[in-house]
Amino acid sequence: MEVDMEGEAEHQKEVSSNNVMCQLSDPEGATLGPAMYLPQSAGPKELTQIVNQLLHNEERFPYAFYVSDQELLEDLSSYLTRKKVSVEKVLTIVYQPQAVFRIRPVSRCSATIAGHTEAVLSVAFSPDGQQLASGSGDTTVRLWDLSTQTPLFTCKGHKNWVLCIAWSPDGKYLVSGSKSGELQCWDPKTGLPSGNQLIGHKKWITGISWEPVHLNSPCRRFVSASKDGDARIWDATSRRCLIVLTGHTLAVTCVKWGGDGVIYTGSQDCTIKVWETTQGKLIRELKGHGHWVNSLALSTEYVLRTGAFDHTGKQFSSPEEMKKVALERYNKMRGTAPERLVSGSDDFTMFLWEPSVSKHPKARMTGHQQLVNHVYFSPDGKWIASASFDKSVKLWNGATGNFVAAFRGHVGPVYQISWSADSRLLLSGSKDSTLKVWDIRTQKLKQDLPGHADEVFAVDWSPDGEKVASGGRDRVLKLWMG
């Protein structure tokens, strides 16, 4: 009997010396089956096979694997040796579905388009990636022909700087907001205003966000935020204000219409308010920041922005079909986890929230040395990127808020960031007149894109991944390609 016991102990020793006890889990922390011994020779290829088997996937999906927020690119043995990790402990391996398509990194300027006579303050691609709009200090909105890379329409009507623009997720409307506080809907097919200006705000417009197409198709309602302290819900078809959301005591700086149908507003009064949209009632208040809230981002933002459109370029025959496809895409992206919200502030910090679950933050994210100007979730929701006046861009885990990496290279404040559709690359535009592309996998600079003659205020990566647009103080719009 004793001999047997010894033999068993020896056997266990042998097993654990060549194997490692692993626990597979999704990004939200839900485990995939019990912990199991895996051979140390197993790498991403073998792990992909195991995950596909355990999830009973009929076709083989690609996955990436992470240990402590670092991507596993080698076999377990090499990783354990390199990191000096003990095999005594259970190793948690997070699996993450990968985008089936790959985006080519942008590497060159394909066009420099003049036209605006003052600084370009905002640029935005349409949800299908086929059209591009820009707003400028010259009071115009411009629409650009991406195939010929020339100006298509100049939309006139504003009397002051055009501060923000937003496409409806079905691509039928473009809305712009100005420094005078008025809003204008445009028809992107003609460049003409669809009706009169929308008047109501008393100070300049700070943000515009559309109701998601999976909740309402065709798109009609959008919300605007203003320095006057209010947010307003408008109907683009009847061109009237439906609801005024009042309650903030200072300027509203940012607004997002979430996938669950609620609206989030961030303000200089240091709070974030959550509103329902049938009567405009305040649902909850998110408190924690010690200074102005500058930027909000949702974990579902990419799929809300693109609605039914994906990288295949499929067209839709009806608003109903669009709504159905958009809902499928939204549900798939969101999974079982609640929609997450991240806020960036003048207090140098960020908070990660799950507003439908709790009014308390899930994580407080610290490390920036200056105000946080822009925050943005990656399209797959796995990462959060933040841009700061401290000249750095930082990368965080989108589920936990844990710090992952700092990207340094800009020599001026970073104004805006944008993700590639496959979540593998991150773009930043800075006061230093350059754009930079960062590789999430290597956590290094992938491409330096000089070319602007002055500060870069606005950047956007087209949802189909083909192009990048940038604009700034030098009044030109630049298009960049792979």
N, C-alpha and C positions, 0 to 999 in steps of 0.2 A: 504493500500500500504506500509506504514511504517513498519507495523508488518511483512509483507512478507520479506522486506529487512533485518530486524533484524534476522528473521528465517534463511534466506540464509547465512548471516554472521556466525551464530551459526553453521550451517551445514558445512560450509567451515572449520571452526575451528576444528570441530569434525573430518572431513576428514583428515586434515593435522596433527592432533594429533596422529592418528593411521596409517597414511600413510606418505610416504616420496616421494618427487618429484625426480625422477631418470632419467638420460639420459644414455642410453646404447651406447657405442661406440667401434669401433674396435681399435687395437693397433696403427693404423695410425691416429686415430682421426676422422674417418668418422662415423657419427652418424647413429644409427639403429632406424629409425622412430623418431617421436617427443618425447620430454620428457613426462614421464607419472607418475601418482601416483601409487606407489607399497605399499602393506601392509608391515608394519615394521616386520611382522613375516616371510617375504620372506627371503630365504637363497639361497645358491648355487644350490640346487635341483630345486627350483621354477624358479630361474633365467635361468637355463639351459633349462627348459621347454619353457619359454617365448622366448628365443633367437632362439631355434629350430623352434618355430611357426612363428616368424617374418621373419626368413630366408627361410621359406617354405621347410625345410629339410624333405625329405621323411622318412629317418631313423633318429633316435635320436643320435646326436653326443655329445660327452662329452666336456664341456667347463670349464675353470677356470675363476674366476672373480677377478678383481683388483681395489682397490680404492687407489689412490696416490701410485701406485707401490707395495702396500701390498696386498697379496692375501686375499680375503674375505672367511673366513672359518666358519662363524657363520651367524645367521640371522641379518638383518639390525638393528633391535632394539638393540641387544647386541653390535654391532659395534658402533652405534651412541652414546650409553651410555659410552662405554669404551673410545672412542676417544673424547668424549664431543663435538660432531659435531652438529651444529644447523640444525634443520629440515627446517628452513626458506629457506636455499640455495638449489639449484639443485645439487644433488649428481651424479657425473659422475662415471659410472661403466664401466670399460673396460673388454670386453669379449675376451677370447683367446681360440681357439680350442686346445684341449689337444691331446697328442699322445694317440692312442687307446691302445697301448701296454705299459707295464711297465717294466723298467729295474731293475733287482735286484742289490742292492748296493754291490760292491765288498767288501769282508771282510777278505779274507785270501789269503796267497800266495800258489798257487797250484803247482808251479814249479820254481826252480832256476836252470837256464841252463848255464853252463860254455861253453866256446868255443872261445870267443874273447880273444885275448891276450893283448889288450889295452882297454882304456875306450870306452864304447858304447855311441856314439854321437847322434844317431837318431834311432827311432823305428817307424814303420808304418804298420798298418794292411791293407790288400787289401780291395777294395771297398765292396766286399761281406762278409768281415770279416773272410774268410776261411784260409787266409795265413798271415804270419807275416814276415817282413823283418827288418833287423837292419844294421846300418852302424857304422864302428868303426875306432878308431885311429890306428888299426892294418892293415889298408889299404884294408880290405875285407868287402864285403857285405855278410850277411848270411840270408838264408831263413830257416824258422823253421816249423816243422810239428806240428800243433796245436792239433791233435788228440793224438799223442804219447808224445807231449811236448819235442821233441828232435830235434837236428840240422838236416836239410834236405840237404841243399847245402851250400858250401862255395864258394862264387863268387870272384875269384881272377883276378886282372888285373890293379887295381889302384896302383900307386907308392907312394901315400901319404894318409894322413887321409881322410876317407870318411866323408864329412861334412853334406851332405843331400841326402835324397832318396825320390822318389815320384812314386806312382803307377798311371798308366793310369786309368781313371774312368771306362774303360771296363775290367780292370784286366789283359789285355794281356801283358803289359810291366811293367818293373820296371826300373827307371832311377836313377843313382847315380852320384853325383858330388864330386870332391875331392879338397884338398888344393892346388894341382898343377894346377887346372883349367880345367882338362879334364872331360868329361862326358862319361858314359857308359850305354848302354841299355842292359837289361838282359831279358832272357825268364824265367819267374817264374816256368814254368813246368819242365825245365831241369837244371836251375841254370847256363846256359851257356850264354856268351855274344852273343847278336844278332848283329854281325858285329863288325867293328873296333870302336875304341874310337872316340868321337866327339871332335875335337881339334879346338880351336879358342880363347877361353878366355886366358888372360895372367896372371890372378891372381885367387885366390880361388873362388869356387862357393858358393854363399850365399843363393840361393833359386832356387827351380824348381817348375813349375806349368803347368799342362796339359790343353789343350783346352777342354772345356766341351763336353761330348759325345752327348748332345742334339744339338750341333752345327755341329758335325762331327763324324760320326761313319763308320768304326772302327777308334779308336783314332790314330792319327799320329803325330800331332804337339804338341810340348811343348816349354815352354820358360824357359831360365835359366838366373839368375842374378849373377853378379860377383863383386868382390872387384875392378876389373879393370875399373869400371864405366859404363860398357855396360850391356845390356840384349840382348840375342840372341834367335831367334825363330828357332827351328830345326824340321826336318822331321825324325821321328824315322824309317820309312820304307826305305827311300832312304839314310838315315844317312848323311844328309848334312845340313849346316846352310842356312836357307832361307832368313832371314832378321836380320840385326844388328840394335838394337835400341840405338842410341847414342844421348847424350844430357846432361846427368848428369855430373857434374863437379867433383864429388867424388864417392866413392864406392856405388854401388847399394846393399842395405842390404836385401831387400825383394821384392817378385814379386807375383802377383795373376792374373790369367786369368779369367775374369769375365763372368757371364752368358749371358751378352749382346754382348759378343765377343770382348771386349776391354781388354787391358792389363794394369795393374797398377804396377808402380815401385816406391819403397820408397828408399831414399838415404841419405847418410851422408851430402849431400849438403842442407839438411833440406826440400827438396821439394818432392812431389809425382807427377809423370807424368802419364798421361793417353794416351795410344797409340792405333791406329787402326791397324789391323793385316794383311791387304792385301799388303800394301806398307811400313808399319812401320812409318806412319806419326804421329807426336805428335798432339793430339787433344786438350788437356788442361793441365794446371799445377795447382796443389793445393798447395797453400802456407799458412803458418801460424806457423809452428813449429820453435822454436828458436834454436834447436839443432838437432842432428841426428835422422832420422826416423828409428826405430828398427823393427817394426812389423806392418803388415797390415792384416786385416781380412774382409771378405765379409759376408753380412747377408745371402747369399745363399750358403755359403761354404759347409755345410753338404750335401746338395742335389747335388752340383757340384762334390763333392768328390765321392759320392756313385752312381751317374748316374742313371742307371735303377734299381739298387739293393735296396731292402727294407728288413724289418724284416721278411718277409714271406719266403725268400730264393728262390724265383722263378728264374728259368733258362730261357735263351732266345735262340731262334733258329737262329736268324740272326742279323747282325748289324743294319738293318733297324728297326727291332722290338725294339731293344735296344734303338735306337735313339728316336723312337716314345714314348716309356714309360718314358725315361729320360726327354723328353720335357714336357710331362704331369705332371711329378713330379715337374719339375722346375717351370712351370706356376702356379701350385697349391700353391707351397711354396711362390713364389714371390707375388702372388696376383696382385693388381693394383698398389702397391707402387713401386717406383724405387729401384733398388739395392743399398744398403747402404754399405759404406766402413768406417772402423774405423782404425785410425793410432795411434801407441804408440811411444813415443819418449824419448830421453835422457834428454829432458827439463822437465821431470816429468809429462807432460800432455798428453792427448789424444784428437783427434778431430774426430767428426762424420761428414761424408760427404755424399751427394747424387750427385756423380760426373756427372750423366747424366742431372741433373737439374741445378746445380750451381757450380762455382769454389770456392764459399765461404763455410766455414764449417757450418753445421747445429747446432753444439754445440761444446763448448770447455769444456773438462772434466778434472777437477783439483781435487787434494786431495792426490795423491801419494807424498811421501817425498823423493823418489829416482827415478832413471830411470825406465821407463816402458819397460819391457823386452819382453812381449808376450801379445797379445790381441786376443780374440776369441769370435765370435758370437755363441750363442746356436743354435742347429739344427732348432728350430722353429723361429729363428730370433728375439725372444722377449727380450733376454738378451745379454749384452756384459760382458765378464769377462776380467780382466786385472791382470797380474802378475808383481810384481815389486821387485827391489832389496831392497825395504823398508820392506821386509819380509811378506807383506800382499798381499791378493788377494781381488780385489774389484769387486762389481757387479753393473751394470748400466742398465738403461732402453734402449733397443736396438732401439727404435723408436725416443726417445727424447734426449737420452744421459744423462738423470738425474741420479744422484747418488742414489743407492738403499741400499747397505750394504757393510760393510768391513768384510772380513774373516781373523781373526788373530789366530795364533797358530804356524806357522812356526817360527823357531829361526834363519833362514838364508835366503838369497835371494831366491825368487821363480823363477825357470828357465822356467818351461813350464806348461801349463794347457790343459785339454781336457774335453769335455762334454760327458755325456751319451746321447744316441740316443733319449731319451724321454725328454731331456732338464730339467730333474728334479734334476740331480746331477752333480757336478763339481769336477774334479780331479786336484790336483796340485802336482808337484814334486819340491823338493828344495835342496839347497846346504846342508841343515841340515840332509840329508840322508833319509828323510821320504817322503812318499806320504800321502796326506790327501784327503778325500772325503767330500765335503760340500753339505748340503741339501739346495736347493734353497727355498723350501717352508718355512722351519723353520729358515733359514739363520744361521744355526749352523753346527758345525763339526759333521759329521755322522760317520766317521770311520778314525782312525789313522792307517797308515800302515807302521810300521817300518820294517826293514829287510835288507835294503841295508847297506853295510859297509862304504859307502862314498857318495859323492855328487850324486844326481839324475839329470842327464842332460836331459833325454828324457822320455816322457810318451805318451801313446796313448790308447784311449778307443775304442775297436773294434766297427765298425759301426752297427753290429748286437746286440751290447750291452752285449754280453756274457762274454767278458774278458777285462782285462787291461794288457798292457805290459809296463815295465819300464826298463831303462838301465842307467848306469852311470859310475863313475870313478872306481868302484870295478870290472868292466869288465864282470859282469854277467847280464844276461837277466832274469827278473822275470816276471812270469805270475800270475795274481791275479784273483780270481773268487768270485762269490756270495756264 
